[in-house]
Amino acid sequence: MDHYRSLLQEGASSNQDTAPFFGFIGAAAALVFSCMGAAYGTAKSGVGIASMGVMRPELVMKSIVPVVMAGVLGIYGLIIAVIISTGVNPASYKLYDGFAHLASGLSCGLAGLAAGMAIGIVGDAGVRANAQQPKLFVGMILILIFAEALALYGLIVGIILSSKAGQSAAPAPAH
């Protein structure tokens, strides 16, 4: 029985060597997925702006709003990636910390990807529709704001999850 216990303890301590891997994957996921969303939103909105700009070139600058909002998504991923990467310390990093950072990066990155897709689709259709009916501009902006909020939710959850890293070494509260 003691032999198995020592093997389990040895295995648990050697598993800690892989913990920074999960943290770094979380940082990469935050940046890569949010930048994919930003790129898609920028490209899809840009196609709509270019198409609309042929007939109404005076509206091109007014129609840049979706491109700017899509670009902000990459900044969200960058923020989480920096927070995570500064929190990875191989000397005291536990699996719990790695999983917290992985979850943090995935929540921010995937929320940014989804928001970028929404911003791209709404931006493309919205700038084309705005060229034909100027009264649609405010509605398009509101829809874009709600799509951007999805990425903001991912950023907030990512910050909260990232702050959980480092708490695994804290003693359990006494009852």
C-alpha positions in Angstrom: 0.0 0.0 0.0 2.8 2.4 0.8 4.4 1.6 -2.5 1.3 2.7 -4.4 1.0 5.9 -2.3 4.6 6.8 -3.0 4.1 6.2 -6.7 1.0 8.5 -6.7 2.9 11.2 -4.8 5.8 10.9 -7.2 3.4 11.1 -10.2 1.6 14.2 -8.8 4.9 16.0 -8.3 6.1 15.2 -11.8 2.8 16.4 -13.3 3.6 19.8 -12.0 6.4 20.1 -14.6 3.7 20.2 -17.3 1.7 23.0 -15.6 3.4 25.9 -17.4 2.5 24.3 -20.7 -1.2 24.8 -19.9 -0.6 28.4 -18.9 1.2 29.2 -22.0 -1.4 27.5 -24.2 -4.0 29.7 -22.4 -2.0 32.8 -23.3 -1.7 31.7 -26.9 -5.4 30.8 -27.1 -6.4 34.2 -25.8 -4.4 36.1 -28.4 -4.9 33.7 -31.4 -8.6 33.3 -31.1 -9.4 36.9 -30.3 -7.2 38.0 -33.3 -8.9 35.5 -35.5 -12.2 37.2 -34.5 -10.7 40.7 -35.1 -9.4 39.7 -38.5 -12.7 38.1 -39.6 -14.7 41.1 -38.4 -12.3 43.5 -40.1 -12.2 41.6 -43.4 -16.0 41.0 -43.6 -16.8 44.6 -42.7 -14.1 45.9 -45.0 -15.7 44.0 -47.9 -19.1 45.7 -47.1 -17.4 49.1 -46.9 -15.6 48.6 -50.2 -18.8 47.4 -51.9 -20.8 50.3 -50.5 -18.0 52.8 -51.2 -18.3 52.4 -54.9 -21.8 53.9 -55.0 -21.5 56.2 -51.9 -17.9 57.1 -51.3 -18.8 60.0 -48.9 -20.0 57.3 -46.4 -16.8 55.3 -46.2 -15.4 57.1 -43.2 -18.7 56.9 -41.3 -18.8 53.2 -42.1 -15.4 52.5 -40.4 -17.0 51.9 -37.0 -17.3 48.1 -37.4 -13.6 47.8 -38.4 -12.6 49.7 -35.3 -14.8 47.6 -33.1 -13.4 44.5 -34.6 -9.8 45.7 -33.9 -10.6 46.1 -30.2 -11.1 42.4 -29.9 -7.4 41.7 -30.5 -6.6 44.1 -27.7 -8.8 42.1 -25.3 -6.8 38.9 -26.2 -3.5 40.8 -25.8 -4.5 41.9 -22.3 -5.3 38.4 -21.1 -2.2 37.0 -22.8 0.0 39.5 -20.9 -1.7 38.8 -17.6 -1.3 35.1 -18.0 2.3 35.1 -19.2 3.4 37.3 -16.3 1.7 34.9 -13.9 3.6 31.8 -15.1 6.5 31.1 -12.7 7.9 27.6 -13.2 9.4 27.4 -9.7 6.0 27.6 -7.9 3.5 27.0 -10.7 0.9 24.2 -10.0 -1.5 22.3 -12.3 -4.4 24.3 -10.8 -2.7 27.5 -11.9 -2.1 26.1 -15.4 -5.8 25.1 -15.8 -7.0 28.4 -14.4 -4.8 30.2 -17.0 -6.0 27.8 -19.8 -9.6 28.5 -19.0 -8.9 32.2 -18.8 -7.3 32.3 -22.2 -10.0 30.1 -23.8 -12.9 32.2 -22.4 -11.4 35.4 -23.7 -10.2 34.0 -27.0 -13.4 32.1 -28.0 -15.6 35.0 -26.9 -13.5 37.3 -29.0 -13.8 34.9 -32.0 -17.6 34.8 -31.7 -17.9 38.5 -31.3 -15.7 39.1 -34.3 -17.9 36.9 -36.4 -21.0 38.8 -35.3 -19.3 42.2 -35.8 -18.2 41.1 -39.3 -21.6 39.9 -40.4 -23.5 42.9 -38.9 -20.9 45.3 -40.2 -21.0 44.0 -43.7 -24.8 44.0 -44.0 -25.1 47.2 -41.9 -22.9 49.5 -43.9 -24.5 48.3 -47.1 -28.0 48.9 -45.7 -26.9 52.3 -44.3 -25.9 53.4 -47.7 -29.5 52.8 -48.9 -31.3 54.0 -45.8 -29.4 56.4 -43.5 -32.0 55.8 -40.6 -30.5 52.4 -40.1 -27.1 53.7 -38.8 -28.2 53.9 -35.1 -29.6 50.4 -35.2 -26.4 49.1 -36.7 -24.3 50.7 -34.0 -26.5 49.3 -31.3 -26.2 45.8 -32.7 -22.4 46.2 -33.0 -22.3 47.3 -29.3 -24.1 44.2 -28.2 -21.8 42.0 -30.3 -18.7 43.8 -28.8 -20.2 43.2 -25.3 -19.9 39.4 -25.9 -16.1 39.8 -26.1 -16.1 42.1 -23.1 -17.8 39.3 -21.1 -15.1 36.9 -22.1 -12.4 39.5 -21.0 -14.1 39.9 -17.6 -14.4 36.1 -17.0 -10.8 35.7 -18.3 -9.5 38.2 -15.7 -11.5 36.6 -12.9 -10.2 33.1 -13.8 -6.7 34.3 -14.2 -6.8 35.8 -10.7 -7.7 32.3 -9.4 -4.2 31.1 -10.3 -1.8 31.1 -7.4 -4.6 30.3 -4.9 -4.0 26.6 -4.8 -1.2 26.9 -2.2 -3.4 28.8 0.2 -4.5 26.7 3.2 -8.2 25.7 3.4 -10.3 27.8 5.7 -11.0 26.3 9.2 -14.6 25.5 10.0 
